[in-house]
Amino acid sequence: MTAPGPSGGDDTASLQRAIDTAAALPLDAQGFRGAVRLAPGRYRIGGTLRITASGVVLRGSGGATVLAADGARARTLITFGNTASYGVVGTPARVADAYVPVGGTALTLSSTAGLTVGSAIVVERPTTQEWIDAIGMRGIFTPNWSLRFERRITAISGNRVTLDVPLTTALEQQYTQATVYRYTFPRISRVGLENLSADGGAMSADPAYATGFHNAALWEFNAVEDSWVSNVVARRFGGAGQTGLGPQSRRVSVLRTQMLDMITTDSSARSNAYLLQGQQNLVRDCQVTATKVHAFTTYGRQAGPNVFSRCTATLVQTTYDSGGHQRWGSGTLYDQLSVDGSLLLVNNGDRGSGHGWSDANSTAYNCVTEGYRVQGPPTAHNWAFGCTGTLLDGSDGEIVSPGTPVLPASLYDQQLADRTP
């Protein structure tokens, strides 16, 4: 359906009605309800548009369609999905292996009762004080969180199961007892934002913009899977993550997007361009221009894997770093990035609110930087292959071919080809 054209006033309500009309349609065999097409012109958005049903796409008519923030209030212009919580189905089984390595896909369980090939499961790895001590994070990390790897069983042999996607953090019985269980987790799917432009400049007039976590963002994905953003150009946004792929997002692709002329503040914590959380998410072919920004970053306690690939950041004044921001961002691939500034896969110690090891089992691959630092966490790894720029002091991670790119040109492309029938 085609939404009404721009009214000259606040268009939030009319666009939300069009979205809600599409959301009321039945799902088709492919899991879609319909697309809401926006006409060319400048739509003024005084509130927040919300897509909370599966199979709804918001589609512009190309760059001539502009979603413009209206009013001096910092916010997210479009949110996808609500938040959710895990529900355990049946009795969790213990992982019986003394050690399952990074990249592991096979687990021996105390029981496979209730599990079948195709079962959607969680591999839960609780954080313990023993592990925190082993990685040197006493007083920085606290044992009140878990990594939850959402996976699918592809084979069962006795009490041994095979997973569809490798683990990004090792399971070490000396530090923690991992479990496996079937689960429920309500998500919406097959929602998208595509083929338009956006302007967030009006939000920078918010009196709290420069002092608070203002979050002047274009989009945010909550409990969403198998969805996308494509062909979107955004100007003059700021805040904590323009690519707001939150911790409950999964298999979301952000393709061919630009975050230009970002309006950021003096606080590094409030200046992220593309922020990845969740698991199995992809940001590719993106561009950032800003004065001060963490261009490509992750927040912590994420199960991964996640990918930044073939993205460029041009910083016109002060350079900030890219890389994991805090608390064990696990299994991130930084593939063919070009960054004005530094790329850091490091221990941030007590920086900020106590960020500690911010990347673990992550890889920088054929990245072009002013400088890069790759450190090796205890019990884990970080790698750099073929990266150019100054190799910074303290890089005790696994460094291969510094200053000279390696083949294949893109690790993401090669892995995709390897797993595609």
Secondary structure, DSSP 8 states (H G I E B T S, - for coil): -B-----SSB-HHHHHHHHHHHHTS---TTS--EEEE--SEEEEESS-EEE-STTEEEE-SSTTEEEEE-SS---EEEEES-----EEEEEEEEB--SEE-TT--EEEBS--TT--TT-EEEEEEE--HHHHHHTT-BTTB-S--EEEEEEEEEEEETTEEEESS--SS-EETTT---EEEEEE---EES-EEEEEEEE-GGGGGSTTTTTS----EEEEE-SEEEEEEEEEEEES--EEEEEEE-TT-EEEEEEEEEEEEE---S-GGGEEEEEE-SBSEEEEEEEEEESS-EEEEE-SSB---EEEES-EEEESS----BEE-SS-EESEEEES-EESSEEEESB-TTSTTT--B-EESEEEES-EEEEEEE---TTS-EEEES-EEEE-TT--SEEESTTS--SSS-HHHHHHHHH--
